[in-house]
Amino acid sequence: MTTIAALNVPTLLARSTTAKRDVRTNAFFQKKVTGVAAAVPRAGQKYANVAAAVDAGLIQGVAPFPEGIDVFGFFNDIDQAEAQRYADVEITHGRLAMLASVGFLVGESVEGSSFLFDSQVTGPAINHFQQVPLPFWLGLGAVIFIVEASRVQIAWQSPFDASRLGLMKDDHTPGDYGAFDPLGLSKGKDEEWLDIHRLRELNNGRLAMVAITAMVGQELNTGLNLILSDEVLEMKGGGALKAMEASCAGSVDENACAKAFEAAVAAGTAAL
């Protein structure tokens, strides 16, 4: 994901010598350049389409769509405050998708390990969550509540004071929820470095949303462990994957069956 995002960044930064790029970068990150004020969300100000919102600096385009892409027309005649909310939601979902994508692969790599819920969590990652004990659910619910409550306090207008529901604070920059940098990666970095990495985060998040959707879709379709399925597919092609699905999907221990089938394929003894 980092490689693809890194390829996207230079494509967009190549426009930095133009006035249009100056407007986009500085408006999006709430700064000012000569004669150009930072974008301030105001309910009621309209933009004709996604390209107009990109030009105003409310959202960022991505290669090969530097003007933005809006297949379903959500940004047609959009209110500026609503565009700000969409931008924040995209960044938030991208961050969750990056965590989910990593968790999906790590979970399947360590499933059945004695240190993980006493080896009781097995099978495809889409079924892991249902197998964890109740205390884990309660703890996770508490963490989600605390995080979401903090997000609301930081970024959202009070529903009792706002002109309508769902408005963010005028001075809120999409995705900015305080200085969370436990590894100190941004310490001492200038704004240009920060801008590049903000864009990389955004692009990685977009890619992760597509990736986790594909992962979940594959496991819902095959009912098999993602990693083992991909290994079998790479070794012997689609026919082997279908044979693995027919042999193991719905079995008492799908993961053990899939591992045995994968080993048989590797050894050349599987019945395909």
DOVO-259592 format. One line per field, with one value per residue: residue number from 1; residue in three letters; x, y, z of N, C-alpha, C in turn. Coordinates in Angstrom, 1 decimal. Layout:
BEGIN
k: NUM;...
r: ala;...
n.u: X;...
n.v: Y;...
n.w: Z;...
ca.u: X;...
ca.v: Y;...
ca.w: Z;...
c.u: X;...
c.v: Y;...
c.w: Z;...
//
This chain:
BEGIN
k: 1;2;3;4;5;6;7;8;9;10;11;12;13;14;15;16;17;18;19;20;21;22;23;24;25;26;27;28;29;30;31;32;33;34;35;36;37;38;39;40;41;42;43;44;45;46;47;48;49;50;51;52;53;54;55;56;57;58;59;60;61;62;63;64;65;66;67;68;69;70;71;72;73;74;75;76;77;78;79;80;81;82;83;84;85;86;87;88;89;90;91;92;93;94;95;96;97;98;99;100;101;102;103;104;105;106;107;108;109;110;111;112;113;114;115;116;117;118;119;120;121;122;123;124;125;126;127;128;129;130;131;132;133;134;135;136;137;138;139;140;141;142;143;144;145;146;147;148;149;150;151;152;153;154;155;156;157;158;159;160;161;162;163;164;165;166;167;168;169;170;171;172;173;174;175;176;177;178;179;180;181;182;183;184;185;186;187;188;189;190;191;192;193;194;195;196;197;198;199;200;201;202;203;204;205;206;207;208;209;210;211;212;213;214;215;216;217;218;219;220;221;222;223;224;225;226;227;228;229;230;231;232;233;234;235;236;237;238;239;240;241;242;243;244;245;246;247;248;249;250;251;252;253;254;255;256;257;258;259;260;261;262;263;264;265;266;267;268;269;270;271;272
r: met;thr;thr;ile;ala;ala;leu;asn;val;pro;thr;leu;leu;ala;arg;ser;thr;thr;ala;lys;arg;asp;val;arg;thr;asn;ala;phe;phe;gln;lys;lys;val;thr;gly;val;ala;ala;ala;val;pro;arg;ala;gly;gln;lys;tyr;ala;asn;val;ala;ala;ala;val;asp;ala;gly;leu;ile;gln;gly;val;ala;pro;phe;pro;glu;gly;ile;asp;val;phe;gly;phe;phe;asn;asp;ile;asp;gln;ala;glu;ala;gln;arg;tyr;ala;asp;val;glu;ile;thr;his;gly;arg;leu;ala;met;leu;ala;ser;val;gly;phe;leu;val;gly;glu;ser;val;glu;gly;ser;ser;phe;leu;phe;asp;ser;gln;val;thr;gly;pro;ala;ile;asn;his;phe;gln;gln;val;pro;leu;pro;phe;trp;leu;gly;leu;gly;ala;val;ile;phe;ile;val;glu;ala;ser;arg;val;gln;ile;ala;trp;gln;ser;pro;phe;asp;ala;ser;arg;leu;gly;leu;met;lys;asp;asp;his;thr;pro;gly;asp;tyr;gly;ala;phe;asp;pro;leu;gly;leu;ser;lys;gly;lys;asp;glu;glu;trp;leu;asp;ile;his;arg;leu;arg;glu;leu;asn;asn;gly;arg;leu;ala;met;val;ala;ile;thr;ala;met;val;gly;gln;glu;leu;asn;thr;gly;leu;asn;leu;ile;leu;ser;asp;glu;val;leu;glu;met;lys;gly;gly;gly;ala;leu;lys;ala;met;glu;ala;ser;cys;ala;gly;ser;val;asp;glu;asn;ala;cys;ala;lys;ala;phe;glu;ala;ala;val;ala;ala;gly;thr;ala;ala;leu
n.u: 0.8;2.0;3.7;2.1;0.7;2.8;3.5;1.3;1.5;3.7;2.6;0.5;1.8;3.3;1.9;2.5;3.7;1.8;-0.8;-3.3;-2.7;-1.5;-3.6;-5.2;-3.7;-3.1;-5.6;-6.8;-5.3;-5.7;-4.2;-2.6;-1.9;-0.4;-2.9;-4.8;-7.2;-7.6;-9.8;-13.0;-15.4;-18.8;-22.1;-24.4;-22.9;-22.3;-21.1;-20.6;-19.8;-17.7;-15.2;-15.1;-15.1;-12.6;-11.0;-11.4;-10.1;-11.3;-11.4;-9.2;-7.9;-7.0;-4.4;-5.4;-7.1;-7.0;-8.8;-10.7;-13.1;-16.4;-18.6;-21.3;-22.4;-22.5;-21.3;-22.5;-23.8;-23.1;-23.2;-20.8;-20.1;-21.0;-19.4;-17.0;-17.6;-17.8;-15.2;-13.8;-15.1;-14.2;-11.4;-11.4;-12.7;-10.8;-8.6;-9.6;-10.0;-7.3;-6.3;-8.1;-7.4;-4.7;-5.2;-6.8;-5.1;-3.0;-4.5;-5.3;-2.9;-1.9;-3.9;-5.3;-3.1;-1.7;-1.5;-3.5;-6.6;-6.7;-6.3;-8.8;-9.9;-10.4;-10.3;-11.8;-11.1;-13.4;-15.1;-13.9;-14.5;-17.0;-16.2;-14.8;-14.4;-17.0;-16.0;-14.0;-15.6;-17.0;-14.9;-13.9;-16.2;-16.3;-13.9;-14.4;-16.6;-15.4;-13.5;-15.1;-16.7;-14.8;-14.1;-16.5;-16.6;-14.3;-14.6;-17.3;-20.2;-22.4;-25.5;-27.5;-26.8;-26.1;-27.1;-28.2;-28.4;-25.5;-23.3;-19.9;-17.4;-16.4;-13.7;-12.5;-10.1;-10.4;-9.9;-8.1;-7.4;-6.0;-2.7;-1.5;1.0;2.7;5.2;6.8;7.2;6.7;8.0;9.8;9.5;8.9;6.2;5.8;6.7;4.9;2.5;2.8;2.8;0.3;-1.2;-0.3;-1.3;-4.1;-4.4;-3.4;-5.4;-7.7;-7.0;-6.9;-9.6;-10.7;-9.3;-9.9;-12.6;-12.5;-11.2;-13.1;-15.2;-14.1;-13.8;-16.4;-17.4;-15.9;-15.7;-13.4;-10.1;-8.3;-5.5;-4.5;-6.1;-5.2;-2.6;-3.0;-4.3;-2.3;-0.4;-1.7;-3.8;-7.2;-8.8;-7.8;-8.4;-11.2;-11.6;-10.5;-12.4;-14.7;-14.0;-13.5;-15.1;-17.5;-16.9;-16.1;-13.8;-12.7;-10.3;-8.2;-8.7;-8.3;-5.6;-4.4;-5.2;-3.8;-1.2;-1.2;-1.5;0.9;2.6;1.9;0.0;-2.7;-6.1;-7.3
n.v: -1.2;1.2;1.7;2.1;4.4;6.1;6.4;7.8;10.3;11.9;12.4;14.1;16.1;17.2;19.2;21.4;23.8;25.3;27.8;26.7;24.3;25.4;26.6;24.4;22.8;24.6;25.5;23.1;22.3;24.3;26.8;29.8;31.4;33.7;36.0;34.0;32.7;30.3;27.6;27.9;26.2;26.7;26.5;26.4;27.6;26.6;24.0;23.0;20.4;17.5;18.3;21.0;21.2;20.0;21.9;24.0;23.1;21.5;18.8;16.1;15.1;12.1;10.3;8.3;10.5;13.5;15.5;14.5;11.9;11.0;8.9;8.4;10.9;12.3;14.7;16.6;19.8;20.4;21.3;23.3;22.8;20.2;18.9;19.1;17.3;14.9;14.6;14.3;11.9;10.1;10.0;8.9;6.4;5.3;5.0;3.1;1.0;0.5;-0.6;-2.7;-4.3;-5.1;-6.4;-8.5;-10.1;-10.7;-11.9;-14.3;-15.4;-16.0;-17.5;-20.2;-20.3;-20.8;-18.7;-17.0;-16.5;-19.2;-20.9;-21.2;-19.7;-20.0;-20.7;-18.8;-15.3;-13.7;-15.0;-14.9;-13.0;-13.7;-15.8;-15.0;-14.5;-13.1;-11.0;-9.8;-8.6;-6.7;-5.1;-4.1;-2.7;-0.7;0.7;1.6;3.3;5.3;6.4;7.3;9.1;11.0;11.9;13.2;15.3;16.8;17.4;17.9;20.0;21.0;19.5;21.1;23.6;24.0;24.9;22.9;19.3;17.2;18.8;19.8;21.4;24.7;25.3;22.9;20.7;18.2;14.9;15.6;15.0;15.7;15.5;12.6;10.7;8.3;7.2;9.3;10.2;12.5;14.4;17.5;17.8;19.6;21.6;20.9;18.2;17.1;17.6;15.9;13.4;13.3;13.2;10.7;9.1;9.4;8.3;5.7;4.9;4.9;2.9;0.8;0.6;-0.5;-2.9;-4.3;-4.7;-6.4;-8.6;-9.5;-10.1;-12.2;-14.2;-14.5;-15.6;-18.0;-19.2;-19.9;-19.7;-16.8;-16.5;-19.2;-19.9;-18.2;-19.1;-21.7;-21.1;-19.7;-21.7;-23.8;-22.8;-21.8;-24.1;-25.8;-24.2;-24.3;-27.0;-27.2;-25.6;-27.1;-29.4;-28.5;-26.3;-25.6;-27.8;-29.4;-28.4;-26.0;-24.7;-26.4;-28.4;-26.9;-26.3;-28.8;-29.5;-27.6;-28.3;-30.8;-30.1;-28.7;-30.8;-32.3;-34.3;-33.9;-34.4;-33.2
n.w: 0.0;0.8;-1.3;-3.6;-2.7;-2.5;-5.2;-6.0;-4.8;-5.9;-8.4;-7.9;-6.6;-8.6;-9.7;-8.1;-8.9;-10.0;-9.7;-9.0;-7.6;-5.4;-4.2;-3.5;-1.8;0.4;1.2;2.0;4.2;6.0;5.8;4.6;1.5;-0.7;-1.3;-1.1;0.9;3.6;3.3;4.8;6.4;5.7;6.2;3.6;1.6;-1.7;-3.9;-7.2;-8.1;-7.5;-8.5;-8.2;-5.4;-4.9;-6.0;-4.3;-2.1;-0.2;-0.3;-1.4;-4.5;-6.3;-8.0;-10.8;-10.9;-10.6;-10.3;-8.7;-8.0;-8.4;-8.6;-7.9;-7.6;-5.2;-4.5;-6.0;-6.3;-3.6;-0.1;1.6;4.3;4.5;2.7;4.0;6.2;4.8;3.9;6.4;7.2;5.3;5.7;8.4;8.0;6.3;7.9;9.8;8.0;7.2;9.6;9.9;7.6;8.2;10.6;9.7;8.2;10.0;12.1;10.9;10.5;13.0;14.1;16.2;17.8;21.0;22.7;22.0;23.0;24.0;21.9;20.7;18.7;15.4;11.8;8.9;8.9;8.9;10.6;13.1;15.0;16.1;17.7;19.9;23.5;25.8;27.6;25.9;24.0;25.5;26.5;24.0;23.1;25.1;24.5;21.9;22.5;24.1;22.3;20.2;21.6;22.3;19.7;18.9;20.8;20.1;17.3;16.4;16.2;18.8;18.9;19.9;19.5;16.9;13.5;12.2;12.3;12.4;11.8;11.6;13.6;12.7;12.6;12.4;11.1;8.7;9.8;11.8;15.0;17.2;18.6;17.9;17.9;18.7;18.1;17.4;14.8;13.3;14.6;14.6;11.9;8.8;7.4;4.7;4.6;6.3;4.9;2.6;3.8;5.0;2.8;1.8;3.8;3.4;0.8;1.2;3.0;1.3;-0.5;1.3;2.1;-0.2;-0.3;2.1;1.6;-0.6;0.6;2.6;0.9;-0.6;1.4;2.3;0.0;-0.6;1.9;3.2;4.7;4.0;3.5;3.1;1.0;-1.1;-1.3;-2.3;-4.7;-6.0;-6.4;-7.8;-9.3;-10.3;-10.3;-8.3;-6.1;-6.1;-5.7;-3.1;-1.8;-2.1;-0.7;1.9;2.9;5.3;6.8;10.0;11.2;9.5;9.1;9.8;7.9;5.6;5.8;5.7;3.1;1.6;2.2;1.0;-1.7;-2.1;-1.8;-4.0;-3.9;-3.7;-4.5;-7.4
ca.u: 0.0;2.8;4.3;1.1;0.5;4.0;3.4;0.3;1.9;4.4;1.7;-0.3;2.7;3.9;1.2;2.7;4.1;0.7;-1.6;-4.4;-2.2;-1.3;-4.9;-5.7;-2.9;-3.1;-6.9;-7.1;-4.6;-6.1;-3.2;-2.9;-0.9;-0.6;-4.2;-5.7;-7.5;-7.9;-11.2;-13.7;-16.7;-19.9;-23.3;-25.1;-22.1;-22.5;-20.1;-21.3;-19.5;-16.5;-14.0;-15.2;-14.7;-11.2;-10.4;-11.6;-9.3;-12.0;-11.0;-8.1;-8.0;-6.0;-4.1;-5.3;-8.2;-6.6;-10.0;-11.6;-14.0;-17.7;-19.5;-22.7;-22.9;-22.7;-20.8;-23.3;-24.4;-22.9;-22.9;-19.4;-19.9;-21.3;-18.2;-16.0;-18.0;-17.5;-13.7;-13.5;-15.5;-13.3;-10.1;-11.7;-12.9;-9.5;-7.8;-10.2;-9.7;-5.9;-6.2;-8.8;-6.6;-3.6;-5.8;-7.3;-4.0;-2.4;-5.4;-5.3;-1.5;-1.7;-5.0;-4.9;-2.0;-2.1;-1.6;-4.7;-7.9;-6.5;-6.4;-10.2;-10.3;-9.9;-11.1;-11.6;-11.1;-14.7;-15.7;-13.1;-15.1;-18.0;-15.6;-14.0;-15.3;-17.8;-15.2;-13.4;-16.7;-17.3;-13.8;-13.9;-17.3;-15.9;-12.9;-15.1;-17.4;-14.5;-12.9;-16.2;-17.1;-13.8;-14.2;-17.6;-16.3;-13.3;-14.9;-18.7;-20.9;-23.4;-26.8;-28.4;-26.4;-25.9;-28.2;-28.8;-27.7;-24.4;-22.3;-18.7;-16.9;-15.9;-12.3;-11.9;-9.5;-10.7;-8.9;-7.2;-8.0;-5.0;-1.3;-1.3;2.2;3.5;6.6;7.5;7.6;6.5;8.8;10.8;9.3;8.2;4.8;5.8;6.8;3.6;1.5;3.1;2.5;-1.1;-1.8;-0.1;-2.3;-5.3;-4.3;-3.4;-6.7;-8.5;-6.6;-7.3;-11.0;-10.9;-8.6;-10.7;-13.9;-12.2;-10.9;-14.3;-16.0;-13.6;-14.1;-17.8;-17.7;-15.3;-15.8;-12.1;-9.0;-7.8;-4.1;-4.4;-6.8;-4.4;-1.5;-3.4;-4.6;-1.0;0.3;-2.3;-4.8;-8.6;-9.3;-7.4;-9.2;-12.6;-11.5;-10.4;-13.6;-15.7;-13.6;-13.3;-16.1;-18.6;-16.4;-16.1;-12.6;-12.3;-8.9;-7.4;-8.9;-7.6;-4.1;-4.1;-5.3;-2.7;0.0;-1.3;-1.3;2.3;3.3;1.5;-0.8;-4.1;-7.0;-7.8
ca.v: 0.0;2.4;1.9;2.7;5.7;6.9;6.7;8.8;11.6;12.8;12.8;15.3;17.2;17.7;20.4;22.4;25.0;26.1;28.5;25.8;23.4;26.2;26.8;23.1;22.4;25.5;25.5;21.9;22.2;25.5;27.8;30.9;31.8;35.1;36.3;32.9;32.3;28.9;27.2;27.9;25.6;27.5;25.9;27.3;27.8;25.4;23.6;22.3;19.0;17.2;19.0;22.3;21.0;19.8;23.2;24.9;22.6;20.8;17.4;15.8;14.2;11.0;9.8;9.1;11.4;14.7;16.4;13.8;11.0;10.9;8.1;8.4;12.2;12.8;16.1;17.5;20.9;20.1;22.3;23.3;22.1;18.8;18.4;18.9;16.1;13.8;14.5;13.7;10.5;9.3;9.8;8.1;5.1;4.8;4.6;1.9;0.0;0.1;-1.4;-4.0;-5.1;-5.7;-7.3;-9.6;-11.0;-11.1;-12.8;-15.6;-15.9;-16.5;-18.3;-21.5;-20.2;-21.0;-17.4;-16.3;-17.1;-20.6;-21.7;-21.4;-18.9;-20.6;-20.5;-17.6;-14.1;-13.1;-15.7;-14.8;-12.1;-14.4;-16.8;-14.4;-14.5;-11.9;-9.9;-9.1;-7.8;-5.6;-4.2;-3.5;-1.8;0.4;1.4;2.3;4.4;6.4;7.0;8.1;10.3;12.0;12.5;14.1;16.5;17.5;17.9;18.1;21.0;20.5;19.5;22.1;25.0;24.0;25.2;21.6;18.1;16.6;19.8;19.8;22.7;25.5;25.4;21.6;20.2;16.8;14.0;16.1;14.7;15.9;15.0;11.2;10.2;7.7;6.9;10.5;10.2;13.8;15.4;18.3;17.9;20.9;21.5;20.2;16.8;16.7;17.5;14.7;12.2;13.4;12.7;9.3;8.4;9.4;7.4;4.4;4.6;4.6;1.6;-0.2;0.3;-1.4;-4.1;-5.0;-5.1;-7.6;-9.7;-10.0;-10.7;-13.5;-15.2;-14.8;-16.4;-19.3;-19.8;-20.4;-18.9;-16.0;-16.8;-20.5;-19.9;-17.5;-19.9;-22.8;-20.5;-19.4;-22.9;-24.7;-22.1;-21.7;-25.4;-26.2;-23.4;-24.8;-28.3;-26.9;-25.1;-28.3;-30.3;-28.0;-25.4;-26.2;-28.9;-29.1;-27.5;-25.6;-24.2;-27.6;-29.0;-26.1;-26.4;-30.1;-29.5;-26.8;-29.2;-31.9;-29.4;-28.4;-32.1;-32.9;-35.5;-33.5;-34.8;-31.9
ca.w: 0.0;0.8;-2.7;-4.4;-2.3;-2.8;-6.6;-6.2;-4.3;-6.9;-9.5;-7.5;-6.2;-9.8;-10.0;-7.1;-9.4;-10.5;-8.6;-8.6;-6.6;-4.2;-3.5;-3.0;-0.6;1.5;1.7;2.7;5.5;6.8;5.8;3.7;0.6;-1.2;-1.9;-1.1;2.2;3.8;3.2;6.0;6.1;5.9;5.7;2.7;0.4;-2.5;-4.9;-8.3;-8.2;-6.8;-9.0;-7.5;-4.0;-4.9;-6.3;-3.1;-1.1;0.8;-0.4;-2.2;-5.6;-6.3;-9.3;-12.0;-10.9;-9.8;-10.1;-7.9;-8.7;-7.7;-9.5;-7.6;-7.6;-3.8;-4.3;-6.9;-5.6;-2.2;0.9;2.0;5.6;4.2;2.0;5.1;6.9;3.9;3.9;7.6;7.3;4.4;6.5;9.5;7.5;5.7;9.1;10.2;7.0;7.3;10.8;9.6;6.7;8.9;11.5;9.0;7.8;11.3;12.8;10.2;10.6;14.4;14.7;16.7;18.7;22.4;23.4;21.5;23.4;24.3;20.6;20.4;17.5;14.2;10.6;8.2;9.7;9.0;11.7;14.3;16.0;16.8;18.6;21.1;24.7;26.1;28.1;24.8;23.4;26.4;26.4;22.7;23.1;25.9;23.8;20.8;23.1;24.5;21.1;19.5;22.4;22.1;18.4;18.9;21.5;19.4;16.0;16.0;16.9;19.6;18.1;20.5;19.1;15.4;12.7;11.8;12.8;11.6;11.4;12.3;14.0;11.6;12.6;12.5;9.9;8.6;10.2;12.9;16.3;18.2;18.3;18.2;17.2;19.8;17.6;17.2;13.4;12.8;15.4;14.0;10.5;8.4;6.8;3.4;4.9;6.9;3.9;1.8;4.6;5.1;1.5;1.8;4.7;2.7;-0.3;1.8;3.5;0.2;-1.0;2.3;2.0;-1.3;0.0;3.1;1.0;-1.4;1.6;3.2;-0.2;-1.0;2.4;2.2;-1.2;-0.5;3.2;3.5;5.1;2.9;3.2;2.6;-0.3;-2.0;-1.6;-3.2;-6.0;-6.6;-6.7;-8.8;-10.0;-9.8;-10.2;-7.0;-5.1;-6.1;-5.0;-1.7;-1.3;-2.1;0.3;3.3;3.3;6.0;7.7;11.5;11.4;8.2;9.0;9.8;6.6;4.5;6.0;5.2;1.7;1.1;2.3;0.0;-3.0;-2.1;-2.0;-5.2;-3.6;-3.5;-5.6;-8.0
c.u: 0.9;3.4;3.3;0.8;1.6;4.0;2.4;0.7;2.7;3.6;0.9;0.7;3.4;3.2;1.5;3.2;3.0;-0.1;-2.7;-3.9;-2.0;-2.6;-5.4;-5.0;-3.1;-4.5;-7.3;-6.5;-4.7;-4.9;-3.5;-1.7;-1.2;-2.0;-5.2;-5.9;-7.8;-9.4;-11.9;-15.1;-17.8;-21.1;-24.0;-24.3;-22.1;-21.3;-20.8;-21.1;-18.2;-15.2;-14.0;-14.7;-13.2;-10.5;-10.4;-10.7;-10.0;-11.7;-9.8;-8.4;-6.9;-5.7;-4.8;-6.5;-7.9;-7.7;-11.0;-12.5;-15.2;-18.7;-20.9;-23.2;-23.1;-22.3;-21.5;-24.0;-24.3;-22.7;-21.5;-19.2;-20.2;-20.1;-17.1;-16.3;-17.6;-16.0;-13.3;-13.9;-14.6;-12.0;-10.3;-11.9;-11.6;-8.6;-8.3;-9.9;-8.3;-5.7;-6.9;-8.0;-5.5;-4.1;-6.3;-6.2;-3.2;-3.2;-5.4;-3.9;-1.3;-2.8;-4.6;-3.7;-2.5;-2.3;-2.8;-6.0;-7.8;-6.8;-7.9;-10.7;-9.7;-10.8;-10.9;-11.8;-12.5;-15.5;-15.0;-13.9;-16.2;-17.5;-15.0;-15.0;-15.9;-16.9;-14.5;-14.4;-16.9;-16.2;-13.7;-15.0;-16.9;-14.9;-13.5;-15.9;-16.5;-13.9;-13.9;-16.7;-16.1;-13.8;-15.4;-17.3;-15.3;-13.8;-16.3;-19.3;-22.0;-24.8;-27.8;-28.1;-26.3;-27.2;-28.9;-28.0;-26.6;-23.4;-21.1;-18.3;-16.2;-14.4;-11.6;-11.4;-9.8;-9.6;-8.0;-7.9;-7.0;-3.7;-1.2;-0.2;3.1;4.9;7.4;7.9;7.6;7.3;9.8;10.6;8.6;6.9;4.8;5.9;5.5;2.5;1.6;2.6;1.0;-1.8;-1.5;-1.0;-3.6;-5.4;-4.2;-4.7;-7.7;-8.3;-7.0;-8.8;-11.4;-10.4;-9.5;-12.0;-13.6;-11.9;-12.2;-15.1;-15.5;-13.9;-15.6;-18.2;-17.2;-15.5;-14.5;-11.1;-8.4;-6.4;-3.9;-5.0;-5.9;-3.1;-1.8;-3.7;-3.3;-0.3;-0.3;-3.5;-6.2;-9.2;-9.0;-8.2;-10.6;-12.6;-11.3;-11.7;-14.6;-15.3;-13.7;-14.4;-17.2;-18.1;-16.3;-15.0;-12.1;-10.9;-8.0;-7.5;-8.2;-6.1;-3.7;-4.2;-4.2;-1.4;0.0;-1.0;0.2;3.1;2.9;0.6;-2.3;-4.9;-7.7;-8.7
c.v: 1.3;2.7;2.6;4.1;6.6;7.3;7.8;10.2;12.4;13.2;14.0;16.4;17.9;19.0;21.6;23.7;25.9;26.7;27.6;24.9;24.1;26.3;25.5;22.8;23.2;25.6;24.3;21.8;23.5;26.5;28.9;31.1;33.2;35.2;35.1;32.5;30.9;28.7;27.2;27.3;26.5;26.9;26.8;27.6;26.5;25.2;22.7;20.8;18.8;17.9;20.4;22.2;20.7;21.1;24.1;24.3;21.8;19.3;17.3;14.8;13.1;10.6;8.5;10.1;12.6;15.6;15.7;12.9;10.8;10.2;8.3;9.9;12.8;14.3;17.0;18.5;20.7;21.3;22.2;22.5;20.6;18.1;18.2;17.6;14.9;13.5;13.9;12.2;9.6;9.0;8.8;6.6;4.5;4.3;3.3;0.7;-0.5;-0.9;-2.8;-4.9;-5.8;-6.7;-8.6;-10.6;-11.5;-12.1;-14.2;-16.2;-16.6;-17.3;-19.7;-21.4;-20.2;-19.7;-16.6;-17.0;-18.6;-21.4;-21.9;-20.7;-19.4;-20.2;-19.2;-16.4;-13.5;-13.8;-15.6;-14.1;-12.8;-15.5;-16.3;-14.4;-13.1;-10.8;-9.1;-8.1;-6.5;-4.6;-3.5;-2.4;-0.5;1.3;2.3;3.5;5.6;7.1;7.9;9.3;11.4;12.7;13.5;15.4;17.4;18.2;18.3;19.2;20.4;20.6;20.6;23.5;25.1;24.4;24.0;20.5;17.7;17.6;19.7;21.3;23.4;25.4;24.0;21.2;18.7;15.9;14.4;16.0;14.8;15.3;13.6;10.7;9.5;7.3;8.1;10.7;11.6;14.9;16.1;18.4;19.2;20.6;20.7;18.7;16.3;16.6;16.3;13.5;12.2;12.8;11.2;8.5;8.3;8.4;5.9;3.9;4.2;3.2;0.5;-0.5;-0.6;-2.8;-4.9;-5.5;-6.4;-8.8;-10.3;-10.7;-12.0;-14.6;-15.5;-15.7;-17.8;-20.0;-20.3;-19.3;-18.2;-16.4;-18.1;-20.6;-19.3;-18.4;-21.1;-22.2;-20.2;-20.6;-23.7;-24.0;-22.2;-23.1;-26.0;-25.5;-24.0;-26.2;-28.1;-26.5;-26.3;-29.2;-29.8;-27.0;-26.1;-27.4;-28.4;-28.1;-27.1;-25.3;-25.4;-28.3;-28.3;-26.2;-27.8;-30.2;-28.7;-27.6;-30.2;-31.3;-29.2;-29.7;-32.8;-34.1;-35.1;-34.0;-33.6;-32.3
c.w: 0.0;-0.6;-3.6;-4.0;-2.6;-4.3;-6.9;-5.8;-5.3;-8.0;-9.1;-7.2;-7.4;-10.2;-9.0;-7.6;-9.9;-9.3;-8.1;-7.5;-5.3;-3.4;-2.8;-1.7;0.6;2.1;2.5;4.1;6.3;6.9;4.8;2.8;0.1;-1.9;-1.8;0.4;2.4;3.8;4.6;5.8;6.5;5.3;4.8;1.5;-0.4;-3.5;-5.9;-8.3;-7.4;-7.2;-8.4;-6.1;-3.9;-5.1;-5.1;-2.0;0.0;0.8;-1.3;-3.3;-5.5;-7.7;-9.6;-12.1;-10.1;-9.5;-9.2;-8.7;-7.8;-8.5;-9.2;-7.4;-6.2;-3.6;-5.3;-6.0;-4.0;-1.3;1.4;3.3;5.4;3.6;3.1;5.9;6.1;4.0;5.2;7.7;6.4;5.1;7.6;9.0;6.9;6.8;9.6;9.3;7.0;8.5;10.5;8.6;7.3;9.9;10.9;8.7;9.1;12.0;12.2;10.3;12.0;14.9;15.1;17.6;20.1;23.1;23.1;21.9;23.5;23.1;20.2;19.2;16.3;13.0;9.9;9.2;9.9;10.2;13.0;15.4;16.8;17.8;19.9;22.3;25.0;26.7;27.0;24.2;24.2;26.4;25.1;22.7;23.9;25.2;22.7;21.4;23.5;23.3;20.4;20.3;22.3;20.8;18.3;19.6;20.8;18.1;15.7;16.8;17.7;18.8;18.7;20.0;17.6;14.7;12.2;12.3;11.9;11.1;12.2;12.7;12.8;11.5;12.6;11.1;9.8;8.9;11.4;14.2;17.4;17.8;18.7;17.3;18.2;19.4;17.3;15.7;12.8;13.6;14.6;12.5;10.1;7.7;5.5;3.6;5.5;5.9;3.0;2.6;4.9;3.9;1.4;2.6;4.0;1.6;0.2;2.4;2.4;-0.4;0.0;2.3;0.9;-1.0;1.0;2.5;0.2;-0.5;2.1;2.1;-0.5;0.1;2.5;1.1;-1.1;0.9;3.8;4.0;3.9;2.5;2.5;1.2;-1.4;-2.3;-2.5;-4.6;-6.7;-7.1;-7.9;-9.6;-9.5;-9.6;-8.8;-5.9;-5.0;-5.4;-3.5;-1.1;-1.1;-1.0;1.7;3.8;4.0;6.9;9.1;11.8;10.1;8.1;9.0;8.4;5.5;4.6;5.4;3.7;1.0;1.1;1.2;-1.4;-3.1;-2.4;-3.3;-5.1;-3.5;-4.8;-6.2;-9.2
//
